Amino acid sequence: MLAGASDVSIQVGRSCPGLHERLRDATATAHRELDAQMSAFDLTVFSGYRRFLQASAGALLPLEAALVDAGVARMFPDWPERTRSAAIGADLDQLGREAQATVSVSPLTPGGIVGTMYVLEGSRLGARFLLKTIADAADPRIGEATAYLRHGAGKRLWQSFLSKLASDVGCDEDEVIEAARRAFAAFERAADRA
């Protein structure tokens, strides 16, 4: 699900120098483990793709709700362009299931917003690769339910997130890293329940 996110790098600047690199390094194991867990879902068959979306929704919905509760729009004014809960809900509805939160997440601090956003925004990079896999699916219903994976295509959401990270987040780096680890863990728990 998140494959490719660790392949992107930028020059990190002012307030949290090196935070992107620290985040990437500190979450590399969790990222690999989640990728391995999610790749167990066969996206080329209806049941496998639907279970993948259910697992993704299980964590995405509560994480996005926690972001909203913490005031993510104050830090990321373009939040309405970033949120994917409606997209994954539409996909699952198309496939005959309801999107449901299956894990609980703790309230987020400002650093928690940044760490959680790192995981969610990074997952868009992996979505591009998953769409290539889905292109091989024989069942046309799969290709008709890709709003979640296509969400934000053509926009520079990852790049703008990294710019924000480099410029003005003013945060506790350890808190950001711990929140990113918790976000990865939420997806792992949701995949276990799908």
N, C-alpha and C positions, 0 to 999 in steps of 0.2 A: 504494500500500500504506500509506503513512504520511500520506496527506492528512488534514488537519484537526488534526494534532498541534500545529502552530504557532499555532493559533487560540485556544489555552487560555492564560490567564494567571492569576497569583496575586500576592498581595503577598508578596514575598520578605523573610525576616526575618534572624535573628541571624548564624549563623556564616559563611555564604557569601552576603552580601547581593548581589542582582543576578545570581546564578549562572544562574537559569532564563533570564533575559533574555539574558545573555551566550551561553548555550548555544544558544538559539533563533536569535540573530543570527549566531553563528559557524558554525552548521550549515545555515543557510537555503539556501545554494546546493546543498550536498550533498543536502539533503532534496528540493528541487525536481527535481534531476537523477534521483534515485532514483524519485520519483513518476512522472516522465516515462518512465523505463525500464520500470517495472512496469506502467504503463498500456498498454504495447504488448501485454500478455497479454489476450486477449479472454475475460473471465470468464464470458461467457454461453454459451460452447461448451466441451464436455468437454475437448478437448485444450488449450485455452488456460488453463482453470482448473487443470488438472492441472499444466501447466508453471509456472504462478504458484506453486502449492503446493510444487513441487519446488525452485524458485528460493528461496522463503522458507525451506524446510527446510535448503537448502544452507548458509545463513548462520546461521539460528536454532540449529541443533544445535551447531555448534562454539562459538558465542557463549555459549549456556547452559552448555555443558560448561566453558568457561573461567571463567564466573561461579562455578560450583560449586567448581572447583579453587582459586579465589581466596578462597573462604569467604563467598560472598554471603549465606548464611543468618545470619552473625553481624551483618551490617549490616541485612539485611532478613529478620527472623525469619519473615515470612509468605511466604518464597520458595516453599514447596510450593504455595501458591495462585497464584503468579505464573508458574511454569514452564509452557511450552506445547509442549515437545518431544513429549510423549505425545499431545497433541491433534492436532498436525500429522501425527504418525506414523499415528494412527487414520484421519485423512482420506485420506492417501495410500494406506493399505492398502485403504480402501473403494473407491478409484479404480484399484486394481490396480498400484500402485507402492510401492516401499519408500522411506521417508524416509532420505536420506543427506546427510552433511556433504560439501560440494563445495569448501569453501575452508578454509584454515587461519587461525587467529588466534593472536596472541601472548598469553602469560600476562598476567593483569590485576593491576594494583596496586589499592589502595583507591580511588584516583581513577578508575582504569579501570573498576572495578565501577560507580561512579556514572554515568560517561559512557555505558557500554554499557546500563545500565538505562534511562537517559533515552531512548535510541533504541527499545529493546524495549517499554517501557511506552507511549511515545508512539504506537507503531504500533497499539495497541489503538484509538485514536481514529479512525484511518483505516479500521480494520476495520468499523466501523459503516457507513461509506459504501459499502464494498465489498459488504456484505451486501445493500444496496439494489440494487446492480447485479446481483447473483446472483439476486435475486428475479425478474428478467426472463428467466432462463435457461429454455429449453424442455426441456432434458434434466434429468429428475428426479434423476439421480445427483449432480448438482452440489449441489443443495439438501440432499442427505443427507450431504454431506461438509463440514460447516461448523464442526466443533468448534474448529478453530484460530481462525477469525474470531469465533466466539461466546465464546471463552474469556474469562472474567472479566466477562461481561455482568452488569450489576446490582450489581457490586462497585465500590467507589470506589478502584481500584488506582492510577489516574493521580493522583487527588487525594492519596492517601496517599503516593505517591512524591514529589510536589511538597512536601508537608508535611515529609517527611524531608529533602529537598534544602534547604529553608528553615531547618530547625531545627538539625540536628546532624551533618552529614556531615563537617565539619572537614577540608577537602581542598584540594589544589592545583588551583585553577580551570583553569589551562592544561592540566594532566594530564587533567582531566575532559573538557575540550573536545576534546583530541586523541583521547581514547578514543571519544568520540561520533563524531567524523569517521571513525575506523577502523571503527566498527560500520556506519556508512552504507556505507563502501567495501566491507565484506564482503558486504553485500546486493547491491551493484552487481556485484561479481565473480560471485556466485552466479547472478544473473539472466543474466549473459553466458553462463554454462555450461548454463543450463536449456534 
